[in-house]
Amino acid sequence: MRRAVVLAAVLGSVAGAGSADVLASTDSTAESGTRSIDYAGMRIEVPKDWPVYRLDLDSAQCVRYDRPAVYLGGADPDQQCPARLVGGAPTLQVGPDGVTTTGTSDERRELLGRVQMLSPVGSRAAGGPAAPGAVGRPAGTVRWHTGWTVGWGFDNCSAPPYATMKAWRRAYSVTSVYIGGESRGCAQPNLTRAWVRAVRRRGWRLIPTYVGPQAPCTGFHNRFTAGDAYALGARAADDAVVHARALGIEQQAPIYYDMEAYSGDDGCRAAVLTFLRAWAHRLRQRSQVSGVYSSAGSAIHDLVGVHRKKAKPSAIWFAHWDGKARTQGDAYLPDRRWSPHRRIKQYLGEHRETHGGIPMTVDRNVVDGRVY
């Protein structure tokens, strides 16, 4: 799994690590359910039950957005993360680029309110596009060719460093990139416009993926409802296009919505289909190819029953961990649907692989579908 040595699970252990930048909390904050720490010219009031991770002391620590936490320092380009996480939990990171927060709008505002600036520092929300300086120099136009490929792919929570992509190119030609969304599970220190351009020049093709609110019958932090499903599906599509453009991803490229597995009644399934209808419709309006990632037994199964072309995605990426590396012949999917060249199958879940001497935790995919 991941190499996560927690050097600072609580503030006391951080202070004990010998850092002069971090101070123990006062009694008054402890009594109120919080404690204060001083770091990088700021005083931060931290919920006392939140773990505090020192990224400057543990460079391999994954910056995760699936659980409340505080991260001090910048994310390492080679952070060791699980293959798949769904985020949305409130987190706060104080790093070289300023203060980054995740969670709902109210949670992000509340977290920023906990930071007292002792020196000028900028801030941004992780759910939005990176500042222009973090994106890198504008890339040249990438020509759109056939728009689909056949080959082997992997997906990982955080885009790997370029050196890893270079080494792994011997075994794979396609990888996913989680471009945005309030439920994105990991920080993305490597995912820039320049990275996209560089890996594509090396022969990689990408599966741009957006992770927004999830089905109402799940326990995820961010969920839509039957009442707001269409509006949020359209809004997610608009935001995904903003993130895609910031990375140099062009029109006519696919963007896949990550709808994690769910199990619920007819009302929940109807809400999911409404959300995905809005996603597909708005992306079509924005000249993007609409895609959906989900379990073969949940959203993909439900989408099979949709017969109106404009109400369903143009491409699918389905998860069925049966170990069978084939996009056709699946019990959940008639072969005639999303065919030809519009299917990606995640056929093996989280496991460890090593290529070119570099290990990584990934899911494995077989591709005969739309990619960038």
C-alpha positions, 0 to 999 in steps of 0.5 A: 500500500502506501509508505506513510510514516506519520511523524506528527499524528497529534500536535504534541508529537509535532512539537516533540519532533524538534521543530521551532516553527510549531508551538504547543497549544494553550490551555484555553484553546484545548478547553474549547476543542481546538489548539493553536500552532505557529508555522511559517509566519501564521498562527493556526487554530486546529481542531484538537482531534485532527492529525497534523502532518509535517510534510517537510519532515516526511516527504512521502506522506500523501496529502489526502482529501478523504479525511480531516487533517492539517498538512504543514509543508509542500506535497512531495512530487513523489508522494506515496498515495493509494491508487484511489481515494474519494475526497471532499473532507475538510483539510487545511494545508500550509505550503510554499504556495500559501494556504490550501483548503478543501471541503464545502464552501462553508468549511473552507471559509471556516478553515481560512478563518482559523488562520491568523496571518503573521506575515503576508501569505496568499490562499486558494481553494483546492477545488479551484484551478491552480494559480497561473504561476503554478500551471507552468508556461502555456503549451503549444497546441496539441493536435487532436488525432483519432481520439481513441486508443487500444492498449494498457493503462493504469490509474493512480490517485496522484499524477506521478512524477515525470521520471516515473512516467518515463520508466513506466512507459515500457509497460503502459501507454494510458493513465488517468489524471484527476483534473479537479472536483470537490471530491478529488482524493489527493493533492496534485503537485505534478499535474500541470500544463507542462506535465500534460504536454511532456507525458503526451510527447513521450507517447502517453494518452490520458483519461481526464477525470473529474470527481464531484458530488456523489450519489445521495445513497452513499456516505461520501462527504459531498452528495447531490440530491434528487432536487439539485442533481441536474443543476449540480451535474451541469455545474460540474461539467462547467467546472471540469472544462475550466480545469481541463483548459488550465491543463491544456486539454482541448475541445473534443477531448473526453472528460470522465465523471467519477461516480463511485459505486452506490446501492440504493432505491429507485429514487437514488438511481433516478437522481444519478441518471439525472445528474449524469444526463446534465453532465453529458448535455453540458459537456456536449454543449462545451464541445467535449466528449462526455465520459463516466467512470463507475462500477459495472454494477451501479452507474454503468448498469443503470446507464445501460437502461437509458436509450435516449442518446443525449441522456447518456455519456458518449464513452464509459470507463467501468470497474469490474475487478474480475481479472479479465483484461477485455472490454467486451463480453462483460456480464453487466454490459451488452457488447453493442453498447458504447462500441466501437472504441468507447470502452475502458475497463478497470479489471484489477484493483489496487495492487503494487507494481514496479517498472524501471525500478520504480514501485507504485500502487495502481489499478490496472485498465485495458483500453479500447476507448476515448482518451486524450 
